[in-house]
């Protein structure tokens, strides 16, 4: 709980934040990586808006960003070519 007596939550993942103590602003994110991800999302949204994209529908906070794989066995993995770095 903060100075107001209520629990604050991370704006990215929803985990509870530690109690704010001392001067300065209270935290908005539980990890620096969540703060960076939120900034990148805001930045990308501004860029897309400038490009004229009207709406983006996705939840970036989900763990699985890939589209669902169709049922069945996984596709074969290609062998690297000779001389390839990877």
N, C-alpha and C positions, 0 to 999 in steps of 0.2 A: 504494500500500500504506500502511496505517496503522501505528500503533505495534505492532500485533500481527503485522505482516508479511504481511497478506493484503489483497487488493483488495476494496474496498467498492463496492456497486452502488446506484444510485438506486432507491428503493422504488417509484417511480411508473413509470419508463420502462425501467429496467434498464441504463442507461448507467453506465460506470465513474465513480466520484467521484474528485475530486482528493485527493491524499494529505493526511491530517489532520496539521496541525502546530500546536503551541502548546497553550495550556490550553483547557478547555471540551470540550463534547461534539462528537463527529465528526458531519459532515453526514449526513442521511438522504436528501436529495433534491438533484439536480444544479441545479435552478432554483427560484427562489422560487415561480414559477407552479405547479410540481409539488407543492410543499409546500401551497399554497393549495388545489389540486384534491383532494389527499388529505384535507385538513381538511374540505372541503365534502362529500366522499363519506362520511366518518365521521359528520358532523353529520346529513346526510340519512338515513343508515342508522339513526341513533338516533331520528329523528323518525318514520320509517316503522315502526320497532319499537314505539314508543309508540302508534302508530295501530293496531297489531295485524297488520301485514303480516308474514307468516311468513317469506317467502323472496323474494329478488330475484335473478333470473338474468340477468346481463349482464356484459360486460367493458368497463368505462368507459375502459380504456386504448387501445381501438382508435380509429383515426382516423375511421372512418365510423360515425356514430351513427344515421344514417337507415336505415330498412328498404330492402331492395333494390328498385329500380325495375323494373317489368315490362318485358320486351323490347318493342322497337318504337320509334316516334318519340316524342319528348318531348311532353307535353301542351302545348296552346297557352297562351301567357301572356296574361292579361287586361290590357287597356289601362286605365290609371287613369281614374277618373271626372273630369269637369270640376269644378274647385274643390277637388279632393283635394290634400292636402299631399304625398302620396307618389305 
